[in-house]
Amino acid sequence: MSLKKYSYLLNKSNLLDLWGDIKESISGTDKDFTNIPLRKSILLLSIPMVLETLMESIFAITDIFFVSKLGPDAIATVGITESLLTIIYTVGMGLGMATTALVSRRIGEKKPYSASVVAVQSIIAGIVVSLIIGILGIIFAKSLLRLMGASSLIVNEYSIYTTIMLGSNIVIILLFIINAVFRSSGDAALSMRVLWIANILNIILDPILIFGFGPIPALGIKGAAIATTIGRGTAVFYQFYILYKGNGRVKIIRRAIKLNLKVMYNLIKVSLGGIGQFLVATVSWVGMVRIIAEFGSNALAGYTIAIRIVIFALMPSWGISNAAATLVGQNLGAKKPERAERAVWITGYVNMVILGFISIIFIVFPEFFIRLFINNPDVIRTGAKGLQIISIGYIFYAMGMVMVQSFNGAGDTRTPTKINILCFWLIEIPLAFILSKMVFHNENGVYLAIVIAESLMTLIAIYLFRKGNWKKEKV
């Protein structure tokens, strides 16, 4: 056989193997991620996790797409509410982070019942916290909007959106927690399907409830909140069905349904670092919105749209980063720390390549993406500039996201918290204020501060990751 023909068959074989892995990753796999080749492990976990996070970002994009037809004030309402919801995301992601660390470690140790116990404690904690947040959110929705600098029109006419979103936060928190159970156990395809259901319902219901259809009246911005809640709520019911009746790696059995103080303590201890980590970032996010609000509704609307696009583009990278976190946890549980480290570096480089291409597109064609949401020239101008500036740092963000998630996957949620305090509170917020108020005299100073703070965070994370203390973490 000639060399040319042999090369053709080899390439064809590789393509067939790749296609087989892709199909397996989407349909679900029972592979042991601590033993199969590392690149195959990353591929099998990353694809459904990327699709899952894309589905999550579609939530934000869908809402803002339809709400943008209601005008800048409606967009600004969604933007301010999202900044408040990040507190809920913080709790959900913190608990989800702890769940990932503990479940993946137990799966790596080949202890499925212990993983089930962790899942139950996570759900209990999530329900309790969400009820408290929901009650406070319903009572103080208008006051929170005023605190965030919203206009009287937004407070009086659009606060129902904020009330519904805060009041129904239980579906957000449970989505985070239970999907973390699926992902960290290796059932990433299940997490993906859950968000497919939520998104399909949201996409169908959003235009119907916002603008009306047949006998259904137009509910405006209230309809967007109801559609999102129904979509997420249905997905949560499906999650519970899988946990009790499905064939996932983690199943909740009756003897596991009880309060386990030892596991709950360990879960809360790890999650506090995760919650603190995201709370720092959340306060920074709220602070940035507050600074932007000083420049008017058009600037805030442009910022809101630009950030939604940025988040949408970053979501696949979060999926890849979550794959790294799962591999770190499972391989540490299997006593394979060097394999865990290799997984992080490989994943980080892949992420850099992907985000590098995306950044070029956003830098060259920023206005095109903003125009997909609105025709207001002032909003397009500020949003496009923001998208362009923030995209400059995408390659840094790519590696930083993987590094941070690797610490979290190991159960070391304290290190990212310290990094966030330094980069977001001590650098990003003061720098955003100085650059926007004293240097540029517009919102561009906020955008540049984001790039500087996020890039510095990446450099610090790489330095600490190389030190290797995360390998000794016990959870």
C-alpha positions as CSV (number, residue, x, y, z in Angstrom):
1,M,0.0,0.0,0.0
2,S,1.4,3.4,-0.9
3,L,2.2,6.0,1.7
4,K,-0.4,8.4,0.2
5,K,-3.2,5.8,0.3
6,Y,-2.2,4.8,3.9
7,S,-2.3,8.4,5.0
8,Y,-5.8,8.8,3.4
9,L,-7.1,5.7,5.3
10,L,-5.6,6.9,8.5
11,N,-7.1,10.3,8.2
12,K,-10.5,8.8,7.3
13,S,-10.2,6.5,10.4
14,N,-9.4,9.4,12.6
15,L,-12.4,11.4,11.3
16,L,-14.7,8.4,11.9
17,D,-13.3,8.0,15.4
18,L,-13.9,11.7,16.1
19,W,-17.4,11.5,14.8
20,G,-18.1,8.5,17.0
21,D,-16.8,10.3,20.0
22,I,-19.0,13.3,19.2
23,K,-22.1,11.2,19.0
24,E,-21.2,9.3,22.2
25,S,-20.7,12.6,24.1
26,I,-24.1,13.9,23.0
27,S,-26.0,10.7,23.6
28,G,-24.3,10.0,26.9
29,T,-21.4,7.8,27.9
30,D,-20.6,5.4,30.7
31,K,-16.8,5.8,30.3
32,D,-14.5,6.0,33.3
33,F,-12.9,9.5,32.9
34,T,-10.0,8.6,35.2
35,N,-8.8,5.8,32.9
36,I,-9.5,6.5,29.3
37,P,-7.1,8.7,27.2
38,L,-7.1,12.2,28.5
39,R,-7.9,13.9,25.2
40,K,-10.9,11.6,24.8
41,S,-12.1,12.4,28.3
42,I,-11.9,16.2,27.6
43,L,-13.8,15.7,24.3
44,L,-16.5,13.5,25.8
45,L,-17.1,16.0,28.6
46,S,-16.6,19.3,26.8
47,I,-19.1,18.9,24.0
48,P,-22.2,18.4,26.0
49,M,-21.0,21.0,28.6
50,V,-20.4,23.5,25.8
51,L,-23.9,22.9,24.4
52,E,-25.3,23.1,27.9
53,T,-23.8,26.5,28.6
54,L,-24.8,27.7,25.1
55,M,-28.4,26.8,26.1
56,E,-28.0,28.8,29.3
57,S,-26.7,31.9,27.4
58,I,-29.6,31.6,24.9
59,F,-31.9,32.3,27.8
60,A,-30.3,35.8,28.2
61,I,-30.1,36.4,24.5
62,T,-33.8,35.3,23.9
63,D,-35.1,37.6,26.6
64,I,-33.1,40.6,25.5
65,F,-34.0,40.0,21.8
66,F,-37.7,40.2,22.4
67,V,-37.6,42.7,25.3
68,S,-35.5,45.1,23.1
69,K,-38.6,45.6,20.9
70,L,-40.2,47.3,24.0
71,G,-37.6,50.1,24.1
72,P,-34.5,51.2,26.0
73,D,-36.2,51.4,29.4
74,A,-37.4,47.8,29.1
75,I,-33.8,46.8,28.2
76,A,-32.4,48.8,31.1
77,T,-34.9,47.0,33.4
78,V,-33.6,43.6,32.3
79,G,-30.0,44.8,32.7
80,I,-30.5,46.1,36.2
81,T,-32.5,42.9,37.2
82,E,-29.8,40.7,35.8
83,S,-27.3,42.6,37.9
84,L,-29.5,41.7,41.0
85,L,-30.0,38.1,39.8
86,T,-26.3,37.7,39.8
87,I,-26.6,37.4,43.6
88,I,-28.8,34.4,43.0
89,Y,-26.5,33.0,40.4
90,T,-23.7,33.5,43.0
91,V,-25.5,31.3,45.5
92,G,-26.4,28.7,42.9
93,M,-23.0,28.6,41.4
94,G,-21.3,28.5,44.8
95,L,-23.5,25.5,45.9
96,G,-23.0,24.0,42.4
97,M,-19.2,24.5,42.7
98,A,-19.1,22.7,46.1
99,T,-21.4,20.0,44.6
100,T,-19.0,19.5,41.7
101,A,-16.0,19.2,44.0
102,L,-17.6,16.7,46.3
103,V,-19.5,14.6,43.8
104,S,-16.6,14.3,41.3
105,R,-14.3,13.3,44.2
106,R,-16.7,10.6,45.4
107,I,-17.2,9.3,41.8
108,G,-13.4,9.2,41.4
109,E,-13.2,7.2,44.6
110,K,-15.9,4.9,43.2
111,K,-18.4,5.7,46.0
112,P,-21.7,6.4,44.1
113,Y,-23.9,6.2,47.3
114,S,-21.8,8.9,48.9
115,A,-22.2,11.0,45.8
116,S,-26.0,10.6,46.2
117,V,-25.8,11.8,49.8
118,V,-24.0,14.9,48.6
119,A,-26.6,15.6,46.0
120,V,-29.4,15.4,48.6
121,Q,-27.7,17.8,50.9
122,S,-27.0,20.3,48.1
123,I,-30.7,20.3,47.1
124,I,-31.8,20.8,50.7
125,A,-29.4,23.8,51.0
126,G,-30.6,25.2,47.7
127,I,-34.3,25.1,48.6
128,V,-33.8,26.8,52.0
129,V,-31.7,29.6,50.6
130,S,-33.9,30.2,47.6
131,L,-37.0,30.6,49.8
132,I,-35.3,33.3,51.9
133,I,-34.2,35.1,48.8
134,G,-37.6,34.8,47.1
135,I,-39.5,36.3,50.0
136,L,-37.1,39.3,50.3
137,G,-37.0,39.8,46.5
138,I,-40.8,40.0,46.3
139,I,-41.0,42.5,49.2
140,F,-38.1,44.8,48.2
141,A,-38.1,44.6,44.3
142,K,-39.0,48.3,43.8
143,S,-36.5,49.4,46.5
144,L,-33.7,47.5,44.9
145,L,-34.4,49.1,41.5
146,R,-34.3,52.5,43.1
147,L,-31.0,51.6,44.8
148,M,-29.6,50.6,41.5
149,G,-30.4,54.1,40.0
150,A,-33.4,53.1,37.9
151,S,-35.6,55.8,36.7
152,S,-39.1,56.4,38.2
153,L,-40.6,55.0,35.0
154,I,-38.7,51.7,35.4
155,V,-39.6,51.4,39.1
156,N,-43.3,52.1,38.5
157,E,-44.0,50.4,35.2
158,Y,-41.5,47.6,34.8
159,S,-40.7,46.4,38.4
160,I,-43.1,43.4,37.9
161,Y,-40.3,41.8,35.9
162,T,-37.9,42.1,38.8
163,T,-40.5,40.9,41.3
164,I,-41.2,37.7,39.3
165,M,-37.5,36.9,38.6
166,L,-36.4,37.3,42.2
167,G,-39.5,35.6,43.6
168,S,-39.0,32.5,41.4
169,N,-35.3,32.1,42.0
170,I,-35.7,28.6,43.3
171,V,-35.8,27.3,39.8
172,I,-32.5,29.0,39.0
173,I,-30.7,27.7,42.0
174,L,-32.0,24.1,41.6
175,L,-31.0,24.2,37.9
176,F,-27.4,25.1,38.9
177,I,-27.2,22.5,41.7
178,I,-28.7,19.5,40.0
179,N,-26.9,20.0,36.7
180,A,-23.7,20.2,38.8
181,V,-24.5,16.8,40.1
182,F,-25.0,15.4,36.6
183,R,-21.8,17.1,35.2
184,S,-19.5,16.2,38.0
185,S,-20.5,12.6,37.9
186,G,-19.8,12.4,34.2
187,D,-23.3,12.6,32.9
188,A,-22.8,15.9,31.1
189,A,-25.3,14.9,28.4
190,L,-28.1,14.9,30.9
191,S,-27.3,18.5,32.0
192,M,-27.4,19.5,28.3
193,R,-30.8,17.9,27.7
194,V,-32.3,19.7,30.8
195,L,-31.4,23.1,29.4
196,W,-32.6,22.1,25.9
197,I,-36.1,21.7,27.4
198,A,-35.9,25.0,29.3
199,N,-34.8,26.9,26.3
200,I,-37.2,25.4,23.8
201,L,-40.1,26.4,26.1
202,N,-38.7,29.9,26.7
203,I,-38.2,30.6,23.0
204,I,-41.8,29.5,22.3
205,L,-43.4,31.3,25.2
206,D,-41.4,34.6,25.1
207,P,-43.0,36.1,22.0
208,I,-46.4,34.7,22.8
209,L,-46.5,36.2,26.3
210,I,-44.7,39.4,25.6
211,F,-46.7,40.4,22.4
212,G,-49.8,38.3,22.8
213,F,-51.2,35.6,20.5
214,G,-54.8,34.8,19.8
215,P,-56.7,34.8,23.1
216,I,-53.5,35.3,25.1
217,P,-53.1,39.0,25.9
218,A,-49.8,40.9,25.5
219,L,-48.1,41.0,28.9
220,G,-45.1,43.0,27.8
221,I,-42.0,42.6,30.0
222,K,-44.0,40.6,32.6
223,G,-44.5,38.0,29.9
224,A,-40.7,37.6,29.5
225,A,-40.4,36.8,33.2
226,I,-43.2,34.3,33.2
227,A,-41.9,32.6,30.1
228,T,-38.4,32.2,31.6
229,T,-39.8,30.9,34.9
230,I,-42.0,28.3,33.2
231,G,-39.1,27.1,31.0
232,R,-36.7,26.7,33.9
233,G,-39.4,25.3,36.2
234,T,-40.2,22.5,33.7
235,A,-36.6,21.7,33.4
236,V,-36.3,21.3,37.2
237,F,-39.1,18.8,37.3
238,Y,-37.3,16.9,34.6
239,Q,-34.1,16.9,36.7
240,F,-35.9,15.4,39.6
241,Y,-37.4,12.7,37.4
242,I,-33.9,11.8,36.2
243,L,-32.5,11.6,39.8
244,Y,-35.3,9.3,40.9
245,K,-36.3,7.3,37.9
246,G,-33.5,7.8,35.3
247,N,-30.3,5.8,34.7
248,G,-27.7,8.4,35.6
249,R,-24.5,7.7,37.6
250,V,-26.0,9.4,40.6
251,K,-29.4,8.2,41.7
252,I,-31.3,9.5,44.8
253,I,-32.5,6.5,46.8
254,R,-34.7,6.6,49.9
255,R,-32.1,6.0,52.5
256,A,-30.1,9.0,51.2
257,I,-33.0,11.4,51.7
258,K,-32.2,12.8,55.1
259,L,-30.2,15.5,56.7
260,N,-26.5,14.5,57.0
261,L,-24.8,17.1,59.2
262,K,-21.3,16.0,58.4
263,V,-21.8,16.1,54.7
264,M,-23.8,19.3,54.9
265,Y,-21.0,21.0,56.9
266,N,-18.4,19.9,54.4
267,L,-20.6,21.1,51.5
268,I,-21.3,24.5,53.1
269,K,-17.6,25.0,54.0
270,V,-16.6,24.5,50.3
271,S,-19.6,26.4,49.0
272,L,-18.9,29.4,51.2
273,G,-15.6,29.9,49.3
274,G,-17.5,29.5,46.0
275,I,-20.3,31.9,47.1
276,G,-17.7,34.4,48.3
277,Q,-15.8,34.1,45.1
278,F,-18.9,34.9,43.0
279,L,-20.2,37.4,45.4
280,V,-17.1,39.4,45.0
281,A,-17.5,39.3,41.2
282,T,-21.3,40.0,41.6
283,V,-20.7,43.1,43.7
284,S,-18.2,44.2,41.1
285,W,-20.8,43.6,38.4
286,V,-23.4,45.6,40.3
287,G,-20.9,48.4,40.8
288,M,-20.1,48.5,37.1
289,V,-23.9,48.8,36.3
290,R,-24.2,51.6,38.8
291,I,-21.4,53.5,37.2
292,I,-22.8,53.0,33.7
293,A,-26.2,54.1,34.9
294,E,-24.8,57.6,35.4
295,F,-24.5,58.0,31.7
296,G,-28.2,57.4,30.9
297,S,-30.5,54.6,29.7
298,N,-28.9,54.5,26.2
299,A,-25.5,53.8,27.7
300,L,-26.9,51.2,30.1
301,A,-28.9,49.6,27.3
302,G,-25.8,49.4,25.1
303,Y,-23.8,48.0,28.0
304,T,-26.5,45.4,28.7
305,I,-26.6,44.2,25.1
306,A,-22.8,44.1,24.8
307,I,-22.4,42.1,28.0
308,R,-25.1,39.7,26.9
309,I,-23.2,39.0,23.7
310,V,-19.9,38.7,25.6
311,I,-21.5,36.2,28.0
312,F,-23.0,34.3,25.1
313,A,-19.6,34.0,23.5
314,L,-17.9,33.0,26.8
315,M,-20.5,30.3,27.7
316,P,-18.9,27.6,25.6
317,S,-15.6,28.4,27.3
318,W,-17.3,28.0,30.7
319,G,-18.5,24.6,29.4
320,I,-14.9,23.6,28.5
321,S,-13.7,25.0,31.9
322,N,-16.4,22.9,33.7
323,A,-15.0,19.8,31.9
324,A,-11.6,20.6,33.4
325,A,-13.1,21.0,36.9
326,T,-14.8,17.6,36.6
327,L,-11.6,15.9,35.4
328,V,-9.6,17.6,38.3
329,G,-12.1,16.3,40.9
330,Q,-12.4,12.8,39.6
331,N,-8.7,12.3,39.0
332,L,-7.8,13.7,42.4
333,G,-10.3,11.2,43.8
334,A,-8.6,8.4,41.8
335,K,-5.2,9.6,43.2
336,K,-3.9,10.8,39.8
337,P,-2.9,14.5,40.4
338,E,-0.5,14.7,37.5
339,R,-3.2,13.6,35.1
340,A,-5.5,16.2,36.6
341,E,-2.8,18.9,35.9
342,R,-2.3,17.8,32.3
343,A,-6.1,18.0,31.8
344,V,-6.1,21.6,32.9
345,W,-3.3,22.7,30.5
346,I,-4.7,20.9,27.5
347,T,-8.2,22.4,28.2
348,G,-6.7,25.9,28.7
349,Y,-4.9,25.9,25.3
350,V,-8.0,24.6,23.5
351,N,-10.0,27.4,25.1
352,M,-7.5,30.1,24.0
353,V,-7.7,29.0,20.4
354,I,-11.5,29.1,20.4
355,L,-11.8,32.5,22.1
356,G,-9.0,33.9,20.0
357,F,-11.1,33.4,16.8
358,I,-14.2,34.8,18.5
359,S,-12.3,38.0,19.6
360,I,-11.2,38.7,16.1
361,I,-14.8,38.6,14.9
362,F,-16.1,40.9,17.6
363,I,-13.2,43.4,17.2
364,V,-13.8,43.7,13.5
365,F,-17.6,43.6,13.3
366,P,-19.0,44.8,16.7
367,E,-21.8,46.9,15.3
368,F,-23.3,44.0,13.4
369,F,-24.0,42.0,16.6
370,I,-25.5,45.0,18.5
371,R,-27.8,45.8,15.5
372,L,-29.3,42.3,15.9
373,F,-31.0,43.5,19.0
374,I,-31.8,47.2,18.5
375,N,-31.9,50.0,15.8
376,N,-31.3,52.9,18.2
377,P,-28.0,54.6,16.9
378,D,-26.9,55.8,20.3
379,V,-27.3,52.3,21.8
380,I,-25.5,50.7,18.9
381,R,-22.6,53.1,19.2
382,T,-22.0,52.5,22.9
383,G,-22.7,48.8,22.7
384,A,-20.4,48.2,19.8
385,K,-17.6,50.1,21.4
386,G,-18.0,48.1,24.6
387,L,-18.1,44.8,22.7
388,Q,-14.9,45.8,20.8
389,I,-12.9,46.8,23.9
390,I,-13.9,43.8,26.0
391,S,-13.1,41.4,23.2
392,I,-9.4,42.5,23.3
393,G,-8.9,40.4,26.4
394,Y,-10.6,37.2,25.3
395,I,-7.4,35.1,25.0
396,F,-6.6,36.0,28.6
397,Y,-10.1,35.2,29.8
398,A,-9.8,31.8,28.1
399,M,-6.9,30.5,30.2
400,G,-8.1,32.3,33.3
401,M,-11.5,30.6,33.3
402,V,-9.9,27.2,33.1
403,M,-7.4,27.9,35.8
404,V,-10.1,29.2,38.2
405,Q,-12.4,26.3,37.6
406,S,-9.5,23.9,38.2
407,F,-9.1,25.3,41.7
408,N,-12.8,24.9,42.3
409,G,-12.9,21.4,40.9
410,A,-10.2,20.5,43.5
411,G,-12.3,22.0,46.2
412,D,-10.0,24.9,46.7
413,T,-12.6,27.7,46.4
414,R,-10.6,30.0,48.7
415,T,-7.9,30.8,46.2
416,P,-10.2,32.2,43.5
417,T,-12.0,34.2,46.1
418,K,-8.8,36.0,47.1
419,I,-7.9,36.6,43.5
420,N,-11.3,38.1,42.8
421,I,-11.1,40.4,45.8
422,L,-7.8,41.8,44.5
423,C,-8.8,42.0,40.9
424,F,-12.4,43.1,41.1
425,W,-12.8,45.1,44.3
426,L,-9.3,46.6,44.6
427,I,-8.6,47.1,40.9
428,E,-11.7,46.9,38.6
429,I,-14.2,49.1,40.4
430,P,-11.8,51.9,41.4
431,L,-10.3,51.8,37.9
432,A,-13.7,51.9,36.2
433,F,-14.6,54.9,38.2
434,I,-11.4,56.7,37.5
435,L,-11.3,55.9,33.8
436,S,-14.9,56.7,33.1
437,K,-15.2,59.8,35.3
438,M,-11.8,61.4,35.0
439,V,-10.1,60.1,31.9
440,F,-12.6,59.2,29.1
441,H,-15.6,60.9,30.7
442,N,-17.8,58.1,29.3
443,E,-18.7,54.4,29.6
444,N,-15.5,53.3,27.7
445,G,-13.6,53.6,30.9
446,V,-15.7,50.9,32.4
447,Y,-15.1,48.6,29.4
448,L,-11.3,49.1,29.6
449,A,-11.3,48.4,33.4
450,I,-12.9,45.0,32.7
451,V,-10.1,44.0,30.3
452,I,-7.3,45.1,32.7
453,A,-8.8,43.4,35.7
454,E,-9.7,40.1,34.0
455,S,-6.3,39.8,32.4
456,L,-4.5,40.4,35.7
457,M,-6.7,37.7,37.3
458,T,-5.5,35.2,34.6
459,L,-1.8,35.9,35.3
460,I,-2.2,35.5,39.0
461,A,-4.2,32.3,38.6
462,I,-1.5,30.7,36.4
463,Y,1.2,31.6,38.9
464,L,-0.8,30.0,41.8
465,F,-1.8,26.9,39.7
466,R,1.9,26.2,39.0
467,K,2.6,26.1,42.7
468,G,0.4,23.0,42.9
469,N,-1.1,23.5,46.4
470,W,-4.5,22.6,44.9
471,K,-3.4,19.0,44.5
472,K,-3.3,18.6,48.3
473,E,-6.9,19.8,48.9
474,K,-9.1,17.4,50.9
475,V,-12.9,17.4,50.5
